[in-house]
Amino acid sequence: TMWGTIDISMWSNAAKTIRNALTFTRPIKDLAMTLADSVGLYNAIHVRRGDKRKEAGFLDVVRDADVYGQRMLPFINISRRLYVATDEMNLSYFNPIRELGFDLLTYRDLDQELLLNFATRFPLQMFRDVLGMIEQLICTYSYRFLGSSYSTFSLFILRIRRFFPALAIYNTTATDGSIVPHLPAVQADIDFATYKSTCNPFRPELHRLPC
């Protein structure tokens, strides 16, 4: 879980077994992968603001939108499309990133029919929770990701990207009977024999650069 390191009992063998068995279901991976593929090649950021702004010390850790843009700038030649997962309601906050030349996307730019058909399987009050899980996978499937170092939401994305093959995909059976990973288009060229992510979920406070 996102908070699995808070309680020391979570390090017990039983807790590890349960934790390692819990992952996203295939339907939500299917949906997130379809939505990611519809975007094409893209990078992603997670910007946590919302109720965090009321917390003491928030101003000490928060990054301005321009910081996200400047740190993603080295990857603009890979893609100008930048997916933004955020709880910031005022999207003009991200204008400094647009001014750097990025084409910003949010969940509102995704296929709404697909998204809502899936979300309506759950109670209305769970919409933000379901959307959050989908966005975590969309950020995971991006070419490069930069999150909010003070956010457990970002921490979980770092964790999935770190252990990408195990947590973010599922296997399919090829016509010859072999088992092959089902990958989003952005990650289609991954060589699992040599794959190693630079994302560090163990020291999220050090997460300052895209990984």
Contacts in CASP RR format, 6 or more apart in sequence:
PFRMAT RR
TARGET T0000
AUTHOR 0000-0000-0000
METHOD contacts of the structure
MODEL  1
TMWGTIDISMWSNAAKTIRNALTFTRPIKDLAMTLADSVGLYNAIHVRRG
DKRKEAGFLDVVRDADVYGQRMLPFINISRRLYVATDEMNLSYFNPIREL
GFDLLTYRDLDQELLLNFATRFPLQMFRDVLGMIEQLICTYSYRFLGSSY
STFSLFILRIRRFFPALAIYNTTATDGSIVPHLPAVQADIDFATYKSTCN
PFRPELHRLPC
1 19 0 8 1.000
1 22 0 8 1.000
2 152 0 8 1.000
2 153 0 8 1.000
2 155 0 8 1.000
2 156 0 8 1.000
3 152 0 8 1.000
4 10 0 8 1.000
4 19 0 8 1.000
9 15 0 8 1.000
10 19 0 8 1.000
23 166 0 8 1.000
23 167 0 8 1.000
24 32 0 8 1.000
24 133 0 8 1.000
24 137 0 8 1.000
24 167 0 8 1.000
24 168 0 8 1.000
26 170 0 8 1.000
27 118 0 8 1.000
28 118 0 8 1.000
28 133 0 8 1.000
28 134 0 8 1.000
28 137 0 8 1.000
29 137 0 8 1.000
29 168 0 8 1.000
29 169 0 8 1.000
29 170 0 8 1.000
31 114 0 8 1.000
31 115 0 8 1.000
31 118 0 8 1.000
31 134 0 8 1.000
32 134 0 8 1.000
32 137 0 8 1.000
32 138 0 8 1.000
32 141 0 8 1.000
33 137 0 8 1.000
33 141 0 8 1.000
33 182 0 8 1.000
33 184 0 8 1.000
34 111 0 8 1.000
34 114 0 8 1.000
35 110 0 8 1.000
35 111 0 8 1.000
35 114 0 8 1.000
35 115 0 8 1.000
35 134 0 8 1.000
35 138 0 8 1.000
36 42 0 8 1.000
36 137 0 8 1.000
36 138 0 8 1.000
36 141 0 8 1.000
36 142 0 8 1.000
36 184 0 8 1.000
36 185 0 8 1.000
36 186 0 8 1.000
37 184 0 8 1.000
37 185 0 8 1.000
38 110 0 8 1.000
38 111 0 8 1.000
39 81 0 8 1.000
39 83 0 8 1.000
39 105 0 8 1.000
39 110 0 8 1.000
39 138 0 8 1.000
40 79 0 8 1.000
40 81 0 8 1.000
40 185 0 8 1.000
40 186 0 8 1.000
41 78 0 8 1.000
41 79 0 8 1.000
41 81 0 8 1.000
41 143 0 8 1.000
41 185 0 8 1.000
41 186 0 8 1.000
42 79 0 8 1.000
42 81 0 8 1.000
42 82 0 8 1.000
42 83 0 8 1.000
42 105 0 8 1.000
42 142 0 8 1.000
42 143 0 8 1.000
42 186 0 8 1.000
43 72 0 8 1.000
43 75 0 8 1.000
43 78 0 8 1.000
43 79 0 8 1.000
43 81 0 8 1.000
43 82 0 8 1.000
43 83 0 8 1.000
43 142 0 8 1.000
43 143 0 8 1.000
43 144 0 8 1.000
43 145 0 8 1.000
43 146 0 8 1.000
43 210 0 8 1.000
44 82 0 8 1.000
44 83 0 8 1.000
44 84 0 8 1.000
44 85 0 8 1.000
44 138 0 8 1.000
44 139 0 8 1.000
44 142 0 8 1.000
44 144 0 8 1.000
44 145 0 8 1.000
44 146 0 8 1.000
45 68 0 8 1.000
45 69 0 8 1.000
45 72 0 8 1.000
45 82 0 8 1.000
45 83 0 8 1.000
45 84 0 8 1.000
45 85 0 8 1.000
45 139 0 8 1.000
45 145 0 8 1.000
45 146 0 8 1.000
45 147 0 8 1.000
46 84 0 8 1.000
46 85 0 8 1.000
46 86 0 8 1.000
46 135 0 8 1.000
46 139 0 8 1.000
46 145 0 8 1.000
46 146 0 8 1.000
46 147 0 8 1.000
46 148 0 8 1.000
46 151 0 8 1.000
46 153 0 8 1.000
46 154 0 8 1.000
46 157 0 8 1.000
47 63 0 8 1.000
47 65 0 8 1.000
47 68 0 8 1.000
47 84 0 8 1.000
47 85 0 8 1.000
47 86 0 8 1.000
47 88 0 8 1.000
47 94 0 8 1.000
47 147 0 8 1.000
47 148 0 8 1.000
48 86 0 8 1.000
48 87 0 8 1.000
48 147 0 8 1.000
48 148 0 8 1.000
48 150 0 8 1.000
48 151 0 8 1.000
48 153 0 8 1.000
48 154 0 8 1.000
49 62 0 8 1.000
49 86 0 8 1.000
49 87 0 8 1.000
49 88 0 8 1.000
49 93 0 8 1.000
50 87 0 8 1.000
50 88 0 8 1.000
50 89 0 8 1.000
51 87 0 8 1.000
52 58 0 8 1.000
52 62 0 8 1.000
52 150 0 8 1.000
52 151 0 8 1.000
53 62 0 8 1.000
58 150 0 8 1.000
61 149 0 8 1.000
61 150 0 8 1.000
62 148 0 8 1.000
62 150 0 8 1.000
63 148 0 8 1.000
64 96 0 8 1.000
65 93 0 8 1.000
65 94 0 8 1.000
65 95 0 8 1.000
65 96 0 8 1.000
65 97 0 8 1.000
66 96 0 8 1.000
66 97 0 8 1.000
68 97 0 8 1.000
68 146 0 8 1.000
68 147 0 8 1.000
69 82 0 8 1.000
69 96 0 8 1.000
69 97 0 8 1.000
69 100 0 8 1.000
69 102 0 8 1.000
70 100 0 8 1.000
71 146 0 8 1.000
71 208 0 8 1.000
71 209 0 8 1.000
71 210 0 8 1.000
72 82 0 8 1.000
72 97 0 8 1.000
72 102 0 8 1.000
72 144 0 8 1.000
72 146 0 8 1.000
72 210 0 8 1.000
73 100 0 8 1.000
74 210 0 8 1.000
75 143 0 8 1.000
75 144 0 8 1.000
75 210 0 8 1.000
76 100 0 8 1.000
76 101 0 8 1.000
76 102 0 8 1.000
78 143 0 8 1.000
78 144 0 8 1.000
79 143 0 8 1.000
80 101 0 8 1.000
80 102 0 8 1.000
80 103 0 8 1.000
81 102 0 8 1.000
81 103 0 8 1.000
81 105 0 8 1.000
82 97 0 8 1.000
82 102 0 8 1.000
82 103 0 8 1.000
82 104 0 8 1.000
82 105 0 8 1.000
83 105 0 8 1.000
83 106 0 8 1.000
83 138 0 8 1.000
83 139 0 8 1.000
83 142 0 8 1.000
84 94 0 8 1.000
84 97 0 8 1.000
84 104 0 8 1.000
84 105 0 8 1.000
84 106 0 8 1.000
85 106 0 8 1.000
85 107 0 8 1.000
85 132 0 8 1.000
85 135 0 8 1.000
85 136 0 8 1.000
85 138 0 8 1.000
85 139 0 8 1.000
85 153 0 8 1.000
86 94 0 8 1.000
86 106 0 8 1.000
88 94 0 8 1.000
91 104 0 8 1.000
91 106 0 8 1.000
94 104 0 8 1.000
97 104 0 8 1.000
98 104 0 8 1.000
107 115 0 8 1.000
107 131 0 8 1.000
107 134 0 8 1.000
107 135 0 8 1.000
115 131 0 8 1.000
115 134 0 8 1.000
118 130 0 8 1.000
118 134 0 8 1.000
119 127 0 8 1.000
119 130 0 8 1.000
119 131 0 8 1.000
122 129 0 8 1.000
122 130 0 8 1.000
132 153 0 8 1.000
136 153 0 8 1.000
136 156 0 8 1.000
136 157 0 8 1.000
136 160 0 8 1.000
137 160 0 8 1.000
137 168 0 8 1.000
139 145 0 8 1.000
139 147 0 8 1.000
139 157 0 8 1.000
140 157 0 8 1.000
140 160 0 8 1.000
140 161 0 8 1.000
140 164 0 8 1.000
140 168 0 8 1.000
141 168 0 8 1.000
141 184 0 8 1.000
141 186 0 8 1.000
141 187 0 8 1.000
142 186 0 8 1.000
143 186 0 8 1.000
144 210 0 8 1.000
144 211 0 8 1.000
145 157 0 8 1.000
145 158 0 8 1.000
145 161 0 8 1.000
145 199 0 8 1.000
145 210 0 8 1.000
145 211 0 8 1.000
146 207 0 8 1.000
146 209 0 8 1.000
146 210 0 8 1.000
146 211 0 8 1.000
147 154 0 8 1.000
147 157 0 8 1.000
147 158 0 8 1.000
147 207 0 8 1.000
148 154 0 8 1.000
149 204 0 8 1.000
149 205 0 8 1.000
149 206 0 8 1.000
149 207 0 8 1.000
149 208 0 8 1.000
150 204 0 8 1.000
150 205 0 8 1.000
154 204 0 8 1.000
154 207 0 8 1.000
155 201 0 8 1.000
155 204 0 8 1.000
156 201 0 8 1.000
157 199 0 8 1.000
158 199 0 8 1.000
158 200 0 8 1.000
158 201 0 8 1.000
158 204 0 8 1.000
158 207 0 8 1.000
158 211 0 8 1.000
159 167 0 8 1.000
159 199 0 8 1.000
159 201 0 8 1.000
160 167 0 8 1.000
160 168 0 8 1.000
161 168 0 8 1.000
161 197 0 8 1.000
161 199 0 8 1.000
161 211 0 8 1.000
162 197 0 8 1.000
162 199 0 8 1.000
162 200 0 8 1.000
162 201 0 8 1.000
164 187 0 8 1.000
164 190 0 8 1.000
164 195 0 8 1.000
164 197 0 8 1.000
165 181 0 8 1.000
165 190 0 8 1.000
165 192 0 8 1.000
165 195 0 8 1.000
169 181 0 8 1.000
169 182 0 8 1.000
169 183 0 8 1.000
170 181 0 8 1.000
170 182 0 8 1.000
171 179 0 8 1.000
171 180 0 8 1.000
171 181 0 8 1.000
171 182 0 8 1.000
172 179 0 8 1.000
172 180 0 8 1.000
172 181 0 8 1.000
172 182 0 8 1.000
173 179 0 8 1.000
173 180 0 8 1.000
174 180 0 8 1.000
181 192 0 8 1.000
183 190 0 8 1.000
197 211 0 8 1.000
198 211 0 8 1.000
199 207 0 8 1.000
199 211 0 8 1.000
200 206 0 8 1.000
200 207 0 8 1.000
200 211 0 8 1.000
END
